[in-house]
Amino acid sequence: MACHTFPDVAWPRGALGPSLENFGGQGLIAGRLPNQPGVLMQFVRSAPAMVPGTAMPVMPMSDQEARDVTAYLLQLKSR
């Protein structure tokens, strides 16, 4: 979480990655992949395998954790 800023999290405020505000309203993940649940679930677990050279590391997590992160990110839309 420290790499990105989130609209509902005051601290920490990450600066390495982009803000995730309105992430659910974006068409692409990392500017390259379709922003769809199955693709996003894979991306949050193993971004380097999907976008070589990305700064986002592999994030070891269970299937349920990946589903939860995906659901959270996709609900982030402009109000």
KOLVOPA-917412 format. One record per residue (C-alpha): residue in three letters; x, y, z. Coordinates in nm, 4 decimals. Layout:
<aa: ALA	u: X	v: Y	w: Z>
...
This chain:
<aa: MET	u: 0.0000	v: 0.0000	w: 0.0000>
<aa: ALA	u: 0.2909	v: 0.2358	w: 0.0535>
<aa: CYS	u: 0.3607	v: 0.2543	w: -0.3206>
<aa: HIS	u: 0.0253	v: 0.4081	w: -0.4234>
<aa: THR	u: -0.2152	v: 0.6664	w: -0.2886>
<aa: PHE	u: -0.5708	v: 0.5530	w: -0.2196>
<aa: PRO	u: -0.8703	v: 0.7883	w: -0.2012>
<aa: ASP	u: -0.9863	v: 0.6527	w: 0.1363>
<aa: VAL	u: -0.6485	v: 0.6027	w: 0.3077>
<aa: ALA	u: -0.4839	v: 0.9049	w: 0.4707>
<aa: TRP	u: -0.1512	v: 0.7405	w: 0.5468>
<aa: PRO	u: 0.0789	v: 0.6120	w: 0.4124>
<aa: ARG	u: 0.0705	v: 0.8198	w: 0.0947>
<aa: GLY	u: 0.2814	v: 0.6317	w: -0.1586>
<aa: ALA	u: 0.4620	v: 0.8145	w: -0.4350>
<aa: LEU	u: 0.6270	v: 0.5386	w: -0.6372>
<aa: GLY	u: 0.3131	v: 0.4222	w: -0.8192>
<aa: PRO	u: 0.0220	v: 0.6287	w: -0.9494>
<aa: SER	u: -0.2810	v: 0.7260	w: -0.7450>
<aa: LEU	u: -0.5476	v: 0.4562	w: -0.7536>
<aa: GLU	u: -0.8327	v: 0.7048	w: -0.7331>
<aa: ASN	u: -1.0853	v: 0.6143	w: -1.0063>
<aa: PHE	u: -0.8936	v: 0.2934	w: -1.0860>
<aa: GLY	u: -1.2217	v: 0.1085	w: -1.1453>
<aa: GLY	u: -1.3172	v: 0.3647	w: -1.4097>
<aa: GLN	u: -0.9974	v: 0.3217	w: -1.6098>
<aa: GLY	u: -0.9911	v: 0.1073	w: -1.9221>
<aa: LEU	u: -0.6367	v: -0.0213	w: -1.8837>
<aa: ILE	u: -0.4139	v: -0.1670	w: -1.6139>
<aa: ALA	u: -0.0584	v: -0.0256	w: -1.6277>
<aa: GLY	u: -0.1552	v: 0.1406	w: -1.9548>
<aa: ARG	u: -0.1462	v: -0.1954	w: -2.1351>
<aa: LEU	u: -0.3882	v: -0.4584	w: -2.0083>
<aa: PRO	u: -0.7698	v: -0.4548	w: -2.0141>
<aa: ASN	u: -0.9091	v: -0.3593	w: -1.6745>
<aa: GLN	u: -1.1112	v: -0.6759	w: -1.6234>
<aa: PRO	u: -1.1448	v: -0.8772	w: -1.3011>
<aa: GLY	u: -0.9559	v: -1.1887	w: -1.4167>
<aa: VAL	u: -0.6708	v: -0.9881	w: -1.5651>
<aa: LEU	u: -0.6492	v: -0.7609	w: -1.2616>
<aa: MET	u: -0.6457	v: -1.0562	w: -1.0231>
<aa: GLN	u: -0.3443	v: -1.1995	w: -1.2070>
<aa: PHE	u: -0.1762	v: -0.8585	w: -1.2261>
<aa: VAL	u: -0.2002	v: -0.7817	w: -0.8529>
<aa: ARG	u: -0.0341	v: -1.1144	w: -0.7757>
<aa: SER	u: 0.2352	v: -1.1175	w: -1.0426>
<aa: ALA	u: 0.2667	v: -0.7862	w: -1.2251>
<aa: PRO	u: 0.6202	v: -0.8519	w: -1.3597>
<aa: ALA	u: 0.4991	v: -1.1644	w: -1.5416>
<aa: MET	u: 0.2341	v: -0.9598	w: -1.7193>
<aa: VAL	u: 0.4215	v: -0.6325	w: -1.7707>
<aa: PRO	u: 0.7967	v: -0.6980	w: -1.7806>
<aa: GLY	u: 0.9984	v: -0.4117	w: -1.6392>
<aa: THR	u: 0.7210	v: -0.2856	w: -1.4115>
<aa: ALA	u: 0.8236	v: -0.1488	w: -1.0726>
<aa: MET	u: 0.5377	v: -0.3386	w: -0.9078>
<aa: PRO	u: 0.6714	v: -0.6468	w: -0.7320>
<aa: VAL	u: 0.5254	v: -0.9953	w: -0.7088>
<aa: MET	u: 0.2702	v: -0.9917	w: -0.4279>
<aa: PRO	u: 0.2324	v: -1.3364	w: -0.2714>
<aa: MET	u: -0.1325	v: -1.3710	w: -0.1736>
<aa: SER	u: -0.4035	v: -1.6330	w: -0.1627>
<aa: ASP	u: -0.6792	v: -1.6564	w: -0.4218>
<aa: GLN	u: -0.9199	v: -1.4988	w: -0.1730>
<aa: GLU	u: -0.6837	v: -1.2114	w: -0.0992>
<aa: ALA	u: -0.6369	v: -1.1492	w: -0.4722>
<aa: ARG	u: -1.0167	v: -1.1506	w: -0.5211>
<aa: ASP	u: -1.0569	v: -0.9043	w: -0.2330>
<aa: VAL	u: -0.7898	v: -0.6675	w: -0.3685>
<aa: THR	u: -0.9438	v: -0.6901	w: -0.7160>
<aa: ALA	u: -1.2932	v: -0.6138	w: -0.5846>
<aa: TYR	u: -1.1609	v: -0.3173	w: -0.3857>
<aa: LEU	u: -0.9697	v: -0.1707	w: -0.6807>
<aa: LEU	u: -1.2601	v: -0.2105	w: -0.9234>
<aa: GLN	u: -1.5004	v: -0.0249	w: -0.6934>
<aa: LEU	u: -1.2719	v: 0.2812	w: -0.6884>
<aa: LYS	u: -1.4614	v: 0.5134	w: -0.9216>
<aa: SER	u: -1.5208	v: 0.8859	w: -0.9380>
<aa: ARG	u: -1.8108	v: 0.9869	w: -0.7190>
